[in-house]
Amino acid sequence: MNTNWMKDAACRRIPDLPWTADKGTAPVILGELMADVCRFCPVRDACAAFVADEKIAGGYWAGAHRTSKDTWVQDALPLDGAA
Ligand code: SF4
């Protein structure tokens, strides 16, 4: 899969947030900050497609914690600000 979109990822400019942490292991406020970053990320659609294609099940990607297959279908829904 083409990963050129990653060079424009908004999270690259804010590396100190817990992007690789599993759900429940980082403070809620940091989850809310990551949701805000993803909401305005110019490559969110490509990120969500990558998560689905690669079946990623960990960390925070495209506006959601990735903990199970169930989170992949959330990519078809608009962001509501919930982490
Ligand atoms: S949508 Fe979020 S996790 Fe995906 S590239 Fe953008 S900022 Fe990073």
Residues whose N, C-alpha, C, O or C-beta is under 5 A from the ligand:
A	BS01	SF4	A9 A10 C11 V37 C38 C41 V43 R44 C47 Y60 W61 A62 G63
